Amino acid sequence: MKLKIKKDDVVEVISGDDKGKTGRVLLVDPKKMTVLVEGVNIHIKHEKPNQRNQNGGRVEKEFPIHYSNVLLVDSDKNATRIGFRTETKGSETVRVRYSKNNNKVI
């Protein structure tokens, strides 16, 4: 299934412990229908010492959340649903995403 949210979009969390927080999407997993948002759903993970982390110990890490728990933030800084429509640019027909709140192309 193709998700409407893409990498590097700015989203707002609409449910859960981090409700109201905004962040940039770092990773989208369409098979599991999850997104990884910067600064949201942070847990402490205990790691063994390795090449990257010489000492090991407790590391704060972002974990993915379900994509239905986030909404895209549009150009007016409001959380909005996303729609698709076709527009003609010159002689080409292009499918674009748009904000359902203000009908602007994202």
Contacts in CASP RR format, 6 or more apart in sequence:
PFRMAT RR
TARGET T0000
AUTHOR 0000-0000-0000
METHOD contacts of the structure
MODEL  1
MKLKIKKDDVVEVISGDDKGKTGRVLLVDPKKMTVLVEGVNIHIKHEKPN
QRNQNGGRVEKEFPIHYSNVLLVDSDKNATRIGFRTETKGSETVRVRYSK
NNNKVI
1 30 0 8 1.000
1 33 0 8 1.000
2 30 0 8 1.000
3 28 0 8 1.000
3 30 0 8 1.000
3 33 0 8 1.000
3 35 0 8 1.000
3 67 0 8 1.000
4 72 0 8 1.000
4 82 0 8 1.000
4 83 0 8 1.000
4 84 0 8 1.000
4 97 0 8 1.000
5 11 0 8 1.000
5 25 0 8 1.000
5 28 0 8 1.000
5 35 0 8 1.000
5 67 0 8 1.000
5 70 0 8 1.000
5 72 0 8 1.000
5 82 0 8 1.000
6 25 0 8 1.000
6 28 0 8 1.000
7 25 0 8 1.000
7 26 0 8 1.000
7 27 0 8 1.000
7 28 0 8 1.000
8 24 0 8 1.000
8 25 0 8 1.000
9 24 0 8 1.000
9 25 0 8 1.000
9 72 0 8 1.000
10 22 0 8 1.000
10 23 0 8 1.000
10 24 0 8 1.000
10 25 0 8 1.000
10 72 0 8 1.000
10 73 0 8 1.000
11 22 0 8 1.000
11 23 0 8 1.000
11 24 0 8 1.000
11 25 0 8 1.000
11 35 0 8 1.000
11 37 0 8 1.000
11 70 0 8 1.000
11 71 0 8 1.000
11 72 0 8 1.000
11 73 0 8 1.000
11 79 0 8 1.000
12 20 0 8 1.000
12 21 0 8 1.000
12 22 0 8 1.000
12 23 0 8 1.000
12 70 0 8 1.000
12 71 0 8 1.000
12 72 0 8 1.000
12 73 0 8 1.000
12 79 0 8 1.000
13 19 0 8 1.000
13 20 0 8 1.000
13 21 0 8 1.000
13 22 0 8 1.000
13 37 0 8 1.000
13 40 0 8 1.000
13 65 0 8 1.000
13 69 0 8 1.000
13 70 0 8 1.000
14 20 0 8 1.000
14 69 0 8 1.000
14 70 0 8 1.000
14 71 0 8 1.000
14 79 0 8 1.000
15 69 0 8 1.000
16 69 0 8 1.000
17 41 0 8 1.000
18 40 0 8 1.000
18 41 0 8 1.000
18 65 0 8 1.000
21 39 0 8 1.000
21 40 0 8 1.000
22 73 0 8 1.000
23 37 0 8 1.000
23 38 0 8 1.000
23 39 0 8 1.000
23 40 0 8 1.000
24 37 0 8 1.000
24 38 0 8 1.000
25 35 0 8 1.000
25 36 0 8 1.000
25 37 0 8 1.000
25 38 0 8 1.000
26 36 0 8 1.000
26 37 0 8 1.000
26 38 0 8 1.000
26 62 0 8 1.000
27 35 0 8 1.000
27 36 0 8 1.000
27 64 0 8 1.000
28 34 0 8 1.000
28 35 0 8 1.000
28 36 0 8 1.000
28 67 0 8 1.000
29 35 0 8 1.000
29 36 0 8 1.000
29 64 0 8 1.000
32 64 0 8 1.000
33 66 0 8 1.000
33 67 0 8 1.000
33 68 0 8 1.000
34 64 0 8 1.000
34 65 0 8 1.000
34 66 0 8 1.000
34 67 0 8 1.000
35 64 0 8 1.000
35 65 0 8 1.000
35 66 0 8 1.000
35 67 0 8 1.000
35 70 0 8 1.000
36 62 0 8 1.000
36 63 0 8 1.000
36 64 0 8 1.000
36 65 0 8 1.000
37 62 0 8 1.000
37 65 0 8 1.000
37 70 0 8 1.000
38 62 0 8 1.000
39 62 0 8 1.000
40 62 0 8 1.000
40 65 0 8 1.000
41 62 0 8 1.000
41 63 0 8 1.000
41 64 0 8 1.000
41 65 0 8 1.000
42 60 0 8 1.000
42 61 0 8 1.000
42 62 0 8 1.000
42 63 0 8 1.000
43 60 0 8 1.000
43 61 0 8 1.000
43 63 0 8 1.000
44 58 0 8 1.000
44 59 0 8 1.000
44 60 0 8 1.000
44 61 0 8 1.000
45 58 0 8 1.000
45 59 0 8 1.000
45 60 0 8 1.000
45 61 0 8 1.000
46 57 0 8 1.000
46 58 0 8 1.000
46 59 0 8 1.000
47 53 0 8 1.000
47 56 0 8 1.000
47 57 0 8 1.000
47 58 0 8 1.000
47 59 0 8 1.000
48 56 0 8 1.000
49 55 0 8 1.000
49 56 0 8 1.000
49 57 0 8 1.000
50 56 0 8 1.000
53 59 0 8 1.000
71 79 0 8 1.000
71 80 0 8 1.000
71 81 0 8 1.000
72 79 0 8 1.000
72 80 0 8 1.000
72 81 0 8 1.000
72 82 0 8 1.000
72 99 0 8 1.000
72 106 0 8 1.000
73 79 0 8 1.000
73 80 0 8 1.000
74 80 0 8 1.000
74 99 0 8 1.000
74 101 0 8 1.000
74 102 0 8 1.000
74 104 0 8 1.000
74 106 0 8 1.000
75 99 0 8 1.000
75 102 0 8 1.000
75 104 0 8 1.000
75 106 0 8 1.000
76 101 0 8 1.000
76 102 0 8 1.000
78 101 0 8 1.000
78 102 0 8 1.000
80 99 0 8 1.000
80 100 0 8 1.000
80 101 0 8 1.000
80 102 0 8 1.000
81 99 0 8 1.000
81 100 0 8 1.000
81 101 0 8 1.000
82 97 0 8 1.000
82 98 0 8 1.000
82 99 0 8 1.000
82 100 0 8 1.000
82 106 0 8 1.000
83 97 0 8 1.000
83 98 0 8 1.000
83 99 0 8 1.000
83 100 0 8 1.000
84 95 0 8 1.000
84 96 0 8 1.000
84 97 0 8 1.000
84 98 0 8 1.000
85 95 0 8 1.000
85 96 0 8 1.000
85 98 0 8 1.000
86 93 0 8 1.000
86 94 0 8 1.000
86 95 0 8 1.000
86 96 0 8 1.000
87 93 0 8 1.000
87 94 0 8 1.000
87 96 0 8 1.000
87 105 0 8 1.000
88 94 0 8 1.000
96 105 0 8 1.000
96 106 0 8 1.000
97 105 0 8 1.000
97 106 0 8 1.000
98 104 0 8 1.000
98 105 0 8 1.000
98 106 0 8 1.000
99 106 0 8 1.000
END
